Amino acid sequence: MTKHRLRIKGPAGAIETVIEEPVGTPLGLALIAHPHPLKGGSLDNKVAWTLARAAVACGLVAVRPNFRGVGDSAGEYDHGIGETEDLLALSRAITAHYGELAWTLMGFSFGAYVQHRVAQELHAERLIMVGPAVSMYSFEATRIPATIIHGTEDEVIPFHAAREYADTHAIPLIAIEGAGHFFHGKLRELQTLVEALCCP
């Protein structure tokens, strides 16, 4: 695996981004969004990191940016609106470099909210929402194949809220028994599930 830390131009200025390339020819691209920037979320979040590990294991280039105002990313928190614009700009820059490889969108908590917005505009193969913040933000139907992974003991976003959203929009939901919002002690299980969704 090869790892790069770059600053890529976005609508509000530089977007700090970690890019990890798999060994061999990439099979696709994975855009990974971290949890809420005002609550300590960053690209170094362990769930976001776990999603990147799964992506690389499946032969995807893992693209893990900091949202605006986090780390070396310019700008300030914009309630998911500017963050969506940033990820769309980042996806265009990455596609320009790697070519027309298929995108997989992954997001955790607030990051899942942003990614479900990105999926309205970016042509992607799949959307994986981990612990999506459906009880905090207005989630709509998804335009691309989507899957939710949620802990049954989530103390931030109740499991029943995720199940209700999934049922309303016919989105498959995978439950991780006993997992809280941050998947303490369940990261390996989470990675295995994501790999099962992404690997050829």
N, CA and C atoms as a LAMMPS dump frame, in Angstrom:
ITEM: TIMESTEP
0
ITEM: NUMBER OF ATOMS
600
ITEM: BOX BOUNDS ff ff ff
-5.0000000000000000e+02 5.0000000000000000e+02
-5.0000000000000000e+02 5.0000000000000000e+02
-5.0000000000000000e+02 5.0000000000000000e+02
ITEM: ATOMS id mol type element x y z
1 1 1 N 0.837 -1.203 0
2 1 2 C 0 0 0
3 1 3 C 0.868 1.247 0
4 2 1 N 0.471 2.232 -0.792
5 2 2 C 1.164 3.514 -0.847
6 2 3 C 0.246 4.589 -0.271
7 3 1 N 0.805 5.45 0.58
8 3 2 C 0.005 6.466 1.261
9 3 3 C 0.519 7.856 0.944
10 4 1 N -0.41 8.753 0.616
11 4 2 C -0.066 10.147 0.336
12 4 3 C -0.957 11.054 1.193
13 5 1 N -0.41 12.159 1.676
14 5 2 C -1.213 13.178 2.361
15 5 3 C -1.095 14.458 1.531
16 6 1 N -2.224 14.891 0.954
17 6 2 C -2.224 16 0.009
18 6 3 C -3.165 17.103 0.471
19 7 1 N -3.018 18.262 -0.128
20 7 2 C -3.966 19.363 0.036
21 7 3 C -4.524 19.649 -1.355
22 8 1 N -5.797 19.309 -1.549
23 8 2 C -6.437 19.409 -2.857
24 8 3 C -7.405 20.573 -2.848
25 9 1 N -7.393 21.357 -3.909
26 9 2 C -8.201 22.571 -3.967
27 9 3 C -9.689 22.258 -3.96
28 10 1 N -10.414 22.956 -3.079
29 10 2 C -11.863 22.811 -2.997
30 10 3 C -12.536 24.168 -3.005
31 11 1 N -13.866 24.217 -2.915
32 11 2 C -14.609 25.483 -2.976
33 11 3 C -14.232 26.477 -1.888
34 12 1 N -13.834 25.97 -0.697
35 12 2 C -13.493 26.865 0.417
36 12 3 C -11.99 26.959 0.639
37 13 1 N -11.214 26.381 -0.276
38 13 2 C -9.759 26.352 -0.112
39 13 3 C -9.266 24.918 -0.102
40 14 1 N -8.108 24.715 0.506
41 14 2 C -7.482 23.391 0.496
42 14 3 C -8.284 22.371 1.288
43 15 1 N -8.346 21.143 0.772
44 15 2 C -8.958 20.012 1.463
45 15 3 C -7.829 19.034 1.787
46 16 1 N -7.527 18.914 3.08
47 16 2 C -6.5 17.946 3.483
48 16 3 C -7.028 16.539 3.232
49 17 1 N -6.264 15.73 2.518
50 17 2 C -6.749 14.421 2.094
51 17 3 C -5.653 13.375 2.199
52 18 1 N -5.981 12.242 2.78
53 18 2 C -5.086 11.088 2.774
54 18 3 C -5.569 10.136 1.691
55 19 1 N -4.664 9.746 0.819
56 19 2 C -4.977 8.816 -0.265
57 19 3 C -4.107 7.577 -0.089
58 20 1 N -4.76 6.419 -0.025
59 20 2 C -4.038 5.156 0.124
60 20 3 C -4.331 4.274 -1.068
61 21 1 N -3.278 3.858 -1.744
62 21 2 C -3.409 3.059 -2.959
63 21 3 C -3.12 1.592 -2.656
64 22 1 N -3.927 0.694 -3.199
65 22 2 C -3.669 -0.731 -2.986
66 22 3 C -2.47 -1.188 -3.814
67 23 1 N -1.972 -2.359 -3.497
68 23 2 C -0.928 -2.965 -4.313
69 23 3 C -1.551 -3.393 -5.636
70 24 1 N -0.863 -3.138 -6.73
71 24 2 C -1.386 -3.527 -8.044
72 24 3 C -2.292 -2.462 -8.638
73 25 1 N -2.948 -2.807 -9.712
74 25 2 C -3.822 -1.868 -10.415
75 25 3 C -5.12 -1.664 -9.629
76 26 1 N -5.475 -0.418 -9.333
77 26 2 C -6.711 -0.174 -8.572
78 26 3 C -7.938 -0.665 -9.324
79 27 1 N -8.881 -1.217 -8.568
80 27 2 C -10.129 -1.707 -9.151
81 27 3 C -11.249 -0.676 -9.057
82 28 1 N -11.018 0.365 -8.278
83 28 2 C -12.035 1.395 -8.093
84 28 3 C -11.564 2.423 -7.086
85 29 1 N -12.458 3.334 -6.755
86 29 2 C -12.151 4.439 -5.846
87 29 3 C -13.153 4.44 -4.698
88 30 1 N -12.677 4.725 -3.489
89 30 2 C -13.56 4.788 -2.322
90 30 3 C -13.4 6.15 -1.653
91 31 1 N -14.498 6.877 -1.53
92 31 2 C -14.508 8.174 -0.862
93 31 3 C -15.087 7.961 0.53
94 32 1 N -14.344 8.352 1.549
95 32 2 C -14.683 8.03 2.929
96 32 3 C -14.875 9.312 3.725
97 33 1 N -16.029 9.443 4.392
98 33 2 C -16.368 10.669 5.12
99 33 3 C -16.444 10.401 6.623
100 34 1 N -15.769 11.247 7.381
101 34 2 C -15.653 11.06 8.835
102 34 3 C -16.84 11.675 9.591
103 35 1 N -16.935 11.414 10.902
104 35 2 C -18.066 11.946 11.689
105 35 3 C -17.964 13.449 11.931
106 36 1 N -18.885 13.961 12.736
107 36 2 C -19.114 15.398 12.88
108 36 3 C -17.848 16.182 13.239
109 37 1 N -17.517 17.201 12.435
110 37 2 C -16.288 17.969 12.668
111 37 3 C -16.292 18.788 13.955
112 38 1 N -17.454 19.139 14.469
113 38 2 C -17.51 19.919 15.709
114 38 3 C -17.528 19.029 16.949
115 39 1 N -17.508 17.733 16.723
116 39 2 C -17.507 16.789 17.844
117 39 3 C -16.285 15.877 17.794
118 40 1 N -15.2 16.422 17.258
119 40 2 C -13.944 15.68 17.236
120 40 3 C -13.728 14.797 16.029
121 41 1 N -14.659 14.815 15.077
122 41 2 C -14.503 13.982 13.891
123 41 3 C -13.373 14.448 13.001
124 42 1 N -12.605 13.497 12.486
125 42 2 C -11.529 13.816 11.542
126 42 3 C -11.229 12.571 10.723
127 43 1 N -10.354 12.732 9.747
128 43 2 C -9.987 11.597 8.899
129 43 3 C -9.269 10.514 9.691
130 44 1 N -8.775 10.854 10.896
131 44 2 C -8.101 9.87 11.736
132 44 3 C -9.063 9.097 12.632
133 45 1 N -10.365 9.391 12.563
134 45 2 C -11.358 8.644 13.327
135 45 3 C -11.2 7.148 13.041
136 46 1 N -11.31 6.332 14.071
137 46 2 C -11.004 4.904 13.904
138 46 3 C -11.996 4.177 13.005
139 47 1 N -13.245 4.639 12.949
140 47 2 C -14.2 4.004 12.038
141 47 3 C -13.863 4.379 10.595
142 48 1 N -13.562 5.659 10.352
143 48 2 C -13.146 6.082 9.012
144 48 3 C -11.889 5.327 8.589
145 49 1 N -10.958 5.165 9.518
146 49 2 C -9.72 4.428 9.244
147 49 3 C -10.045 2.979 8.88
148 50 1 N -10.987 2.38 9.611
149 50 2 C -11.385 0.999 9.342
150 50 3 C -12.007 0.871 7.957
151 51 1 N -12.827 1.843 7.564
152 51 2 C -13.415 1.83 6.23
153 51 3 C -12.331 1.907 5.159
154 52 1 N -11.308 2.706 5.412
155 52 2 C -10.188 2.804 4.465
156 52 3 C -9.458 1.471 4.352
157 53 1 N -9.268 0.787 5.5
158 53 2 C -8.599 -0.52 5.463
159 53 3 C -9.396 -1.501 4.604
160 54 1 N -10.708 -1.496 4.769
161 54 2 C -11.558 -2.398 3.977
162 54 3 C -11.46 -2.069 2.498
163 55 1 N -11.475 -0.78 2.18
164 55 2 C -11.404 -0.367 0.778
165 55 3 C -10.11 -0.838 0.126
166 56 1 N -8.998 -0.594 0.788
167 56 2 C -7.701 -0.983 0.229
168 56 3 C -7.61 -2.504 0.089
169 57 1 N -8.151 -3.222 1.072
170 57 2 C -8.138 -4.687 1.007
171 57 3 C -8.907 -5.195 -0.206
172 58 1 N -9.88 -4.412 -0.665
173 58 2 C -10.681 -4.789 -1.828
174 58 3 C -10.111 -4.231 -3.134
175 59 1 N -8.929 -3.653 -3.077
176 59 2 C -8.295 -3.142 -4.288
177 59 3 C -8.731 -1.745 -4.692
178 60 1 N -9.373 -1.03 -3.767
179 60 2 C -9.823 0.329 -4.069
180 60 3 C -8.827 1.359 -3.541
181 61 1 N -8.746 2.477 -4.232
182 61 2 C -7.979 3.617 -3.73
183 61 3 C -8.841 4.292 -2.657
184 62 1 N -8.344 4.351 -1.421
185 62 2 C -9.092 4.946 -0.319
186 62 3 C -8.777 6.431 -0.224
187 63 1 N -9.806 7.258 -0.372
188 63 2 C -9.658 8.718 -0.353
189 63 3 C -10.363 9.228 0.908
190 64 1 N -9.566 9.768 1.86
191 64 2 C -10.095 10.095 3.189
192 64 3 C -9.794 11.56 3.497
193 65 1 N -10.719 12.477 3.209
194 65 2 C -10.467 13.901 3.459
195 65 3 C -10.886 14.332 4.865
196 66 1 N -10.32 15.45 5.293
197 66 2 C -10.842 16.172 6.445
198 66 3 C -11.887 17.149 5.944
199 67 1 N -13.038 17.19 6.624
200 67 2 C -14.036 18.19 6.273
201 67 3 C -13.488 19.589 6.527
202 68 1 N -14.121 20.591 5.912
203 68 2 C -13.67 21.983 6.056
204 68 3 C -13.607 22.38 7.535
205 69 1 N -12.486 23.047 7.87
206 69 2 C -12.277 23.492 9.239
207 69 3 C -11.612 22.463 10.138
208 70 1 N -11.326 21.276 9.617
209 70 2 C -10.682 20.223 10.401
210 70 3 C -9.257 20.021 9.912
211 71 1 N -8.306 19.935 10.84
212 71 2 C -6.912 19.735 10.457
213 71 3 C -6.423 20.862 9.566
214 72 1 N -5.87 20.504 8.431
215 72 2 C -5.363 21.506 7.489
216 72 3 C -6.367 21.845 6.39
217 73 1 N -7.619 21.428 6.54
218 73 2 C -8.641 21.803 5.554
219 73 3 C -9.159 23.207 5.843
220 74 1 N -9.25 24.014 4.798
221 74 2 C -9.705 25.404 4.938
222 74 3 C -11.215 25.457 5.154
223 75 1 N -11.694 26.645 5.541
224 75 2 C -13.127 26.863 5.681
225 75 3 C -13.625 26.554 7.075
226 76 1 N -14.949 26.524 7.219
227 76 2 C -15.56 26.218 8.504
228 76 3 C -16.814 25.373 8.297
229 77 1 N -17.24 24.745 9.347
230 77 2 C -18.394 23.838 9.308
231 77 3 C -19.595 24.48 8.611
232 78 1 N -20.242 23.7 7.712
233 78 2 C -21.334 24.261 6.917
234 78 3 C -22.557 23.342 6.883
235 79 1 N -22.808 22.627 7.981
236 79 2 C -24.056 21.866 8.154
237 79 3 C -24.292 20.821 7.072
238 80 1 N -23.235 20.362 6.429
239 80 2 C -23.354 19.319 5.403
240 80 3 C -23.461 19.846 3.991
241 81 1 N -23.751 21.137 3.852
242 81 2 C -23.933 21.705 2.503
243 81 3 C -22.587 21.925 1.826
244 82 1 N -21.735 22.724 2.464
245 82 2 C -20.396 22.946 1.919
246 82 3 C -19.579 21.673 1.901
247 83 1 N -19.808 20.821 2.895
248 83 2 C -19.085 19.554 2.955
249 83 3 C -19.417 18.683 1.736
250 84 1 N -20.667 18.722 1.309
251 84 2 C -21.06 17.988 0.101
252 84 3 C -20.345 18.559 -1.117
253 85 1 N -20.308 19.881 -1.218
254 85 2 C -19.611 20.524 -2.341
255 85 3 C -18.132 20.145 -2.354
256 86 1 N -17.536 20.082 -1.164
257 86 2 C -16.117 19.726 -1.074
258 86 3 C -15.865 18.309 -1.582
259 87 1 N -16.711 17.362 -1.171
260 87 2 C -16.508 15.98 -1.603
261 87 3 C -16.742 15.814 -3.097
262 88 1 N -17.687 16.56 -3.646
263 88 2 C -17.902 16.502 -5.092
264 88 3 C -16.699 17.07 -5.842
265 89 1 N -16.143 18.175 -5.349
266 89 2 C -14.942 18.76 -5.968
267 89 3 C -13.767 17.799 -5.851
268 90 1 N -13.644 17.174 -4.693
269 90 2 C -12.56 16.218 -4.474
270 90 3 C -12.707 15.027 -5.415
271 91 1 N -13.929 14.549 -5.593
272 91 2 C -14.144 13.397 -6.479
273 91 3 C -13.738 13.729 -7.911
274 92 1 N -14.01 14.959 -8.335
275 92 2 C -13.617 15.357 -9.7
276 92 3 C -12.097 15.375 -9.849
277 93 1 N -11.418 15.877 -8.831
278 93 2 C -9.947 15.931 -8.878
279 93 3 C -9.352 14.526 -8.878
280 94 1 N -9.917 13.642 -8.085
281 94 2 C -9.406 12.267 -8.007
282 94 3 C -9.664 11.528 -9.314
283 95 1 N -10.855 11.707 -9.879
284 95 2 C -11.175 11.065 -11.157
285 95 3 C -10.244 11.568 -12.261
286 96 1 N -9.935 12.857 -12.233
287 96 2 C -9.02 13.417 -13.235
288 96 3 C -7.647 12.756 -13.165
289 97 1 N -7.264 12.334 -11.966
290 97 2 C -5.944 11.706 -11.795
291 97 3 C -5.973 10.208 -12.111
292 98 1 N -6.984 9.505 -11.612
293 98 2 C -7.009 8.046 -11.721
294 98 3 C -7.805 7.536 -12.915
295 99 1 N -8.606 8.404 -13.527
296 99 2 C -9.433 7.961 -14.642
297 99 3 C -10.815 7.534 -14.174
298 100 1 N -11.595 7.04 -15.103
299 100 2 C -13.006 6.739 -14.844
300 100 3 C -13.193 5.405 -14.129
301 101 1 N -12.647 5.298 -12.936
302 101 2 C -12.882 4.123 -12.104
303 101 3 C -14.175 4.323 -11.317
304 102 1 N -14.841 3.23 -10.995
305 102 2 C -16.115 3.321 -10.271
306 102 3 C -15.895 3.784 -8.829
307 103 1 N -16.803 4.622 -8.349
308 103 2 C -16.744 5.131 -6.982
309 103 3 C -17.588 4.273 -6.045
310 104 1 N -17.059 4.056 -4.85
311 104 2 C -17.817 3.563 -3.707
312 104 3 C -17.814 4.681 -2.675
313 105 1 N -18.992 5.044 -2.165
314 105 2 C -19.105 6.092 -1.153
315 105 3 C -19.309 5.441 0.212
316 106 1 N -18.512 5.874 1.185
317 106 2 C -18.629 5.366 2.552
318 106 3 C -18.672 6.555 3.507
319 107 1 N -19.563 6.495 4.482
320 107 2 C -19.617 7.578 5.455
321 107 3 C -20.046 7.063 6.81
322 108 1 N -19.504 7.673 7.852
323 108 2 C -19.831 7.294 9.226
324 108 3 C -20.531 8.452 9.927
325 109 1 N -21.711 8.191 10.486
326 109 2 C -22.463 9.158 11.288
327 109 3 C -22.817 10.395 10.462
328 110 1 N -22.329 11.584 10.831
329 110 2 C -22.536 12.786 10.018
330 110 3 C -21.974 12.578 8.613
331 111 1 N -20.872 11.857 8.52
332 111 2 C -20.283 11.571 7.213
333 111 3 C -21.218 10.789 6.304
334 112 1 N -22.068 9.932 6.895
335 112 2 C -23.055 9.205 6.098
336 112 3 C -24.109 10.159 5.558
337 113 1 N -24.466 11.16 6.36
338 113 2 C -25.423 12.171 5.889
339 113 3 C -24.849 12.914 4.68
340 114 1 N -23.597 13.323 4.779
341 114 2 C -22.963 14.036 3.666
342 114 3 C -22.89 13.127 2.435
343 115 1 N -22.499 11.882 2.636
344 115 2 C -22.362 10.979 1.498
345 115 3 C -23.701 10.672 0.833
346 116 1 N -24.779 10.623 1.606
347 116 2 C -26.077 10.37 0.964
348 116 3 C -26.474 11.571 0.106
349 117 1 N -25.962 12.772 0.456
350 117 2 C -26.165 13.955 -0.381
351 117 3 C -25.257 13.898 -1.618
352 118 1 N -24.015 13.483 -1.424
353 118 2 C -23.078 13.346 -2.546
354 118 3 C -23.646 12.369 -3.578
355 119 1 N -24.274 11.303 -3.089
356 119 2 C -24.804 10.266 -3.977
357 119 3 C -25.935 10.764 -4.863
358 120 1 N -26.517 11.913 -4.525
359 120 2 C -27.552 12.491 -5.381
360 120 3 C -26.948 13.052 -6.676
361 121 1 N -25.648 13.355 -6.634
362 121 2 C -25.014 14.018 -7.788
363 121 3 C -23.862 13.243 -8.411
364 122 1 N -23.175 12.458 -7.612
365 122 2 C -22.023 11.721 -8.124
366 122 3 C -22.461 10.329 -8.559
367 123 1 N -22.105 9.957 -9.771
368 123 2 C -22.42 8.608 -10.245
369 123 3 C -21.49 7.632 -9.537
370 124 1 N -22.052 6.844 -8.644
371 124 2 C -21.255 5.896 -7.87
372 124 3 C -21.888 4.522 -7.935
373 125 1 N -21.075 3.521 -7.639
374 125 2 C -21.531 2.133 -7.719
375 125 3 C -22.344 1.738 -6.498
376 126 1 N -21.935 2.245 -5.33
377 126 2 C -22.621 1.868 -4.094
378 126 3 C -22.381 2.924 -3.021
379 127 1 N -23.275 2.907 -2.023
380 127 2 C -23.185 3.79 -0.863
381 127 3 C -23.268 2.933 0.39
382 128 1 N -22.285 3.063 1.266
383 128 2 C -22.277 2.334 2.532
384 128 3 C -22.355 3.357 3.66
385 129 1 N -23.449 3.321 4.422
386 129 2 C -23.659 4.264 5.508
387 129 3 C -23.507 3.531 6.836
388 130 1 N -22.514 3.928 7.612
389 130 2 C -22.22 3.286 8.891
390 130 3 C -22.707 4.19 10.021
391 131 1 N -23.594 3.668 10.856
392 131 2 C -24.14 4.482 11.945
393 131 3 C -24.68 5.811 11.462
394 132 1 N -25.472 5.836 10.374
395 132 2 C -25.922 7.108 9.804
396 132 3 C -26.756 7.912 10.806
397 133 1 N -26.51 9.215 10.831
398 133 2 C -27.149 10.095 11.815
399 133 3 C -28.572 10.455 11.396
400 134 1 N -29.412 9.422 11.223
401 134 2 C -30.756 9.63 10.686
402 134 3 C -31.689 10.332 11.673
403 135 1 N -31.35 10.301 12.957
404 135 2 C -32.195 10.972 13.945
405 135 3 C -31.775 12.422 14.161
406 136 1 N -30.714 12.856 13.491
407 136 2 C -30.211 14.223 13.653
408 136 3 C -30.35 15.067 12.389
409 137 1 N -30.417 14.406 11.234
410 137 2 C -30.466 15.12 9.952
411 137 3 C -31.559 14.508 9.084
412 138 1 N -31.986 15.262 8.094
413 138 2 C -33.043 14.813 7.206
414 138 3 C -32.451 13.992 6.064
415 139 1 N -32.566 12.695 6.183
416 139 2 C -32.08 11.783 5.151
417 139 3 C -33.2 11.529 4.142
418 140 1 N -32.843 11.532 2.872
419 140 2 C -33.803 11.254 1.814
420 140 3 C -33.563 9.846 1.267
421 141 1 N -34.341 9.48 0.277
422 141 2 C -34.103 8.208 -0.415
423 141 3 C -32.761 8.286 -1.135
424 142 1 N -32.146 7.143 -1.368
425 142 2 C -30.868 7.116 -2.074
426 142 3 C -31.1 6.786 -3.539
427 143 1 N -30.257 7.328 -4.397
428 143 2 C -30.423 7.12 -5.84
429 143 3 C -29.557 5.976 -6.354
430 144 1 N -28.702 5.456 -5.514
431 144 2 C -27.819 4.36 -5.915
432 144 3 C -27.966 3.229 -4.89
433 145 1 N -27.532 2.02 -5.226
434 145 2 C -27.616 0.926 -4.26
435 145 3 C -26.91 1.288 -2.953
436 146 1 N -27.612 1.102 -1.849
437 146 2 C -27.084 1.516 -0.544
438 146 3 C -27.237 0.393 0.468
439 147 1 N -26.374 0.441 1.477
440 147 2 C -26.443 -0.483 2.605
441 147 3 C -26.163 0.308 3.874
442 148 1 N -26.886 -0.012 4.944
443 148 2 C -26.638 0.588 6.256
444 148 3 C -26.038 -0.475 7.167
445 149 1 N -25.007 -0.096 7.92
446 149 2 C -24.461 -0.943 8.977
447 149 3 C -24.624 -0.164 10.281
448 150 1 N -25.278 -0.768 11.254
449 150 2 C -25.608 -0.031 12.479
450 150 3 C -25.473 -0.946 13.69
451 151 1 N -24.984 -0.386 14.773
452 151 2 C -24.87 -1.142 16.019
453 151 3 C -26.206 -1.219 16.742
454 152 1 N -26.515 -2.386 17.281
455 152 2 C -27.799 -2.547 17.971
456 152 3 C -27.853 -1.764 19.287
457 153 1 N -26.684 -1.411 19.833
458 153 2 C -26.638 -0.675 21.103
459 153 3 C -26.141 0.754 20.893
460 154 1 N -26.379 1.3 19.717
461 154 2 C -25.928 2.668 19.412
462 154 3 C -26.581 3.651 20.382
463 155 1 N -25.739 4.351 21.138
464 155 2 C -26.223 5.287 22.158
465 155 3 C -26.405 6.705 21.625
466 156 1 N -25.996 6.946 20.392
467 156 2 C -26.113 8.274 19.776
468 156 3 C -27.265 8.304 18.771
469 157 1 N -27.282 7.344 17.88
470 157 2 C -28.341 7.214 16.873
471 157 3 C -29.062 5.891 17.148
472 158 1 N -30.249 5.93 17.753
473 158 2 C -30.921 4.691 18.141
474 158 3 C -31.086 3.729 16.965
475 159 1 N -30.89 2.448 17.257
476 159 2 C -31.005 1.435 16.209
477 159 3 C -32.377 1.477 15.538
478 160 1 N -33.42 1.714 16.329
479 160 2 C -34.769 1.722 15.746
480 160 3 C -34.938 2.844 14.722
481 161 1 N -34.204 3.955 14.914
482 161 2 C -34.281 5.063 13.947
483 161 3 C -33.649 4.649 12.622
484 162 1 N -32.513 3.962 12.704
485 162 2 C -31.863 3.473 11.484
486 162 3 C -32.747 2.442 10.789
487 163 1 N -33.371 1.569 11.577
488 163 2 C -34.23 0.533 11
489 163 3 C -35.455 1.157 10.318
490 164 1 N -36.019 2.177 10.944
491 164 2 C -37.19 2.841 10.353
492 164 3 C -36.828 3.502 9.025
493 165 1 N -35.68 4.195 8.989
494 165 2 C -35.231 4.819 7.743
495 165 3 C -34.98 3.75 6.676
496 166 1 N -34.308 2.672 7.071
497 166 2 C -34.001 1.595 6.128
498 166 3 C -35.283 0.974 5.569
499 167 1 N -36.242 0.716 6.456
500 167 2 C -37.497 0.108 6.012
501 167 3 C -38.276 1.037 5.089
502 168 1 N -38.287 2.332 5.424
503 168 2 C -39.034 3.306 4.623
504 168 3 C -38.521 3.367 3.192
505 169 1 N -37.201 3.237 3.039
506 169 2 C -36.603 3.41 1.716
507 169 3 C -36.062 2.099 1.128
508 170 1 N -36.448 0.982 1.731
509 170 2 C -36.041 -0.343 1.231
510 170 3 C -34.521 -0.458 1.08
511 171 1 N -33.808 -0.026 2.119
512 171 2 C -32.345 -0.115 2.137
513 171 3 C -31.947 -1.273 3.041
514 172 1 N -31.126 -2.199 2.56
515 172 2 C -30.677 -3.285 3.422
516 172 3 C -29.95 -2.742 4.66
517 173 1 N -30.255 -3.316 5.817
518 173 2 C -29.605 -2.91 7.064
519 173 3 C -28.929 -4.124 7.679
520 174 1 N -27.639 -3.979 7.962
521 174 2 C -26.873 -5.032 8.625
522 174 3 C -26.636 -4.596 10.067
523 175 1 N -27.105 -5.383 11.003
524 175 2 C -26.946 -5.064 12.424
525 175 3 C -25.684 -5.717 12.977
526 176 1 N -24.929 -4.946 13.754
527 176 2 C -23.804 -5.517 14.5
528 176 3 C -24.249 -5.604 15.956
529 177 1 N -24.476 -6.817 16.404
530 177 2 C -25.015 -7.044 17.742
531 177 3 C -24.063 -6.52 18.816
532 178 1 N -24.63 -5.741 19.736
533 178 2 C -23.869 -5.247 20.871
534 178 3 C -22.976 -4.06 20.588
535 179 1 N -22.972 -3.572 19.359
536 179 2 C -22.08 -2.462 19.001
537 179 3 C -22.704 -1.12 19.356
538 180 1 N -21.897 -0.232 19.95
539 180 2 C -22.307 1.143 20.183
540 180 3 C -22.008 1.989 18.961
541 181 1 N -22.165 3.298 19.116
542 181 2 C -22.01 4.187 17.96
543 181 3 C -20.603 4.13 17.372
544 182 1 N -19.598 4.023 18.223
545 182 2 C -18.221 4.064 17.739
546 182 3 C -17.616 2.666 17.559
547 183 1 N -18.45 1.631 17.667
548 183 2 C -18.044 0.262 17.363
549 183 3 C -16.836 -0.202 18.164
550 184 1 N -16.769 0.217 19.441
551 184 2 C -15.68 -0.25 20.311
552 184 3 C -15.682 -1.771 20.356
553 185 1 N -14.547 -2.372 20.094
554 185 2 C -14.42 -3.821 20.124
555 185 3 C -15.082 -4.532 18.957
556 186 1 N -15.606 -3.774 18.002
557 186 2 C -16.332 -4.36 16.87
558 186 3 C -15.752 -3.925 15.524
559 187 1 N -14.601 -3.292 15.532
560 187 2 C -14.054 -2.738 14.288
561 187 3 C -13.662 -3.827 13.301
562 188 1 N -13.14 -4.931 13.808
563 188 2 C -12.763 -6.015 12.901
564 188 3 C -14.007 -6.595 12.21
565 189 1 N -15.086 -6.726 12.995
566 189 2 C -16.342 -7.213 12.423
567 189 3 C -16.874 -6.233 11.385
568 190 1 N -16.78 -4.944 11.699
569 190 2 C -17.208 -3.916 10.748
570 190 3 C -16.397 -4.015 9.462
571 191 1 N -15.082 -4.137 9.583
572 191 2 C -14.226 -4.215 8.393
573 191 3 C -14.588 -5.43 7.545
574 192 1 N -14.838 -6.543 8.179
575 192 2 C -15.187 -7.771 7.456
576 192 3 C -16.486 -7.589 6.678
577 193 1 N -17.469 -6.945 7.303
578 193 2 C -18.749 -6.702 6.628
579 193 3 C -18.578 -5.775 5.431
580 194 1 N -17.781 -4.715 5.585
581 194 2 C -17.569 -3.778 4.482
582 194 3 C -16.814 -4.462 3.34
583 195 1 N -15.839 -5.281 3.686
584 195 2 C -15.116 -6.012 2.64
585 195 3 C -16.071 -6.932 1.865
586 196 1 N -17.006 -7.539 2.561
587 196 2 C -17.965 -8.434 1.892
588 196 3 C -18.834 -7.656 0.905
589 197 1 N -19.067 -6.379 1.193
590 197 2 C -19.875 -5.55 0.297
591 197 3 C -19.066 -5.031 -0.891
592 198 1 N -17.758 -4.853 -0.705
593 198 2 C -16.948 -4.139 -1.698
594 198 3 C -16.025 -5.024 -2.533
595 199 1 N -15.589 -6.132 -1.97
596 199 2 C -14.606 -6.947 -2.699
597 199 3 C -15.27 -7.707 -3.835
598 200 1 N -14.551 -7.853 -4.951
599 200 2 C -15.12 -8.559 -6.103
600 200 3 C -15.284 -10.053 -5.807
